[in-house]
Amino acid sequence: MAPYIFMEKNGIHIIDLHKTVAKIEEAANALKQIAKSGRKILFVATKKQAKSIVEEKVLAVNMPYIVERWSGGMLTNFPTIRKAVKKMSSIDKMETDGTFDNLSKRERLQVSRQRAKMEKVLGSIADLTRLPAALFIVDVSKEHIAVKEAKRLNIPVFGMVDTNSSPADIDFPIPANDDATKSISMIVGAMCDAIAEGLGERKLEKDKEPEAGDKPARTVKKQARKVVEAEEEEEEVVEVDEEDEVDVEEDEDEVEGTVED
């Protein structure tokens, strides 16, 4: 972290905030483009002081997040995670279709506890049907397993990196204090604002697509009208030619009759 440290005072390393601002803008622009493309960004923050902040801000932009515990294989063994999510959905279906009522009291209690446990760990990623396009991590040292899994799958990692961590494996490091709630709130808020902006631009582009799609339809209608008009003109020409041929035949009959007379 030496390039991002401004000075040392009383054994405390002070981060250069100018570089922090530059890195925030760089990360925000990258996340905006990912959100604009319609892909998901997974936020990881299991630190006590970051849980509520991440959950509140990330939920507003409808992105998946992990705030309880990072389960090993969350990315590298993603199909198994999806099976657990489907199992959670099947339990919900049992409650609605009446199957739950046919179980004994003990079985219902066991299933309910299992459902609550899965909801706590996997509830926030229930809508994540495929691997995320990027990871945003609050403390890269604490979430080193998540970083390793992302690097193994070539998933870009965005992360808040403190002076006691290494930015070597982080694609978009943001030098900042990952222990202060104000610092976490400010940086996560900036990332979520960028994501919301990207989602807004994506929505505007989708709204414009039907208008652009009307033009080819109008062009086809015009071409169809031209074809119909051309066919009508050809029919008129044919009718005129037939009348002319009849007149000629009648003239020839009169000439032959005159000669015979």
Secondary structure, 3 states (H helix, E strand, C coil): CHHHEEEEECCEEEECHHHHHHHHHHHHHHHHHHHHCCCCEEEECCCHHHHHHHHHHHHHCCCCEECCCCCCCCCCCHHHHHHHHHHHHHHHHHHHHCHHHHCCHHHHHHHHHHHHHHHHHHHHHCCCCCCCCEEEECCCCCCHHHHHHHHHCCCCEEEEECCCCCCCCCCEEEECCCCCHHHHHHHHHHHHHHHHHHHHHHHHHHHHHHHHHHHHHHHHHHHHHHHHHHHHHHHHHHHHHHHHHHHHHHHHHHHHHHHHC
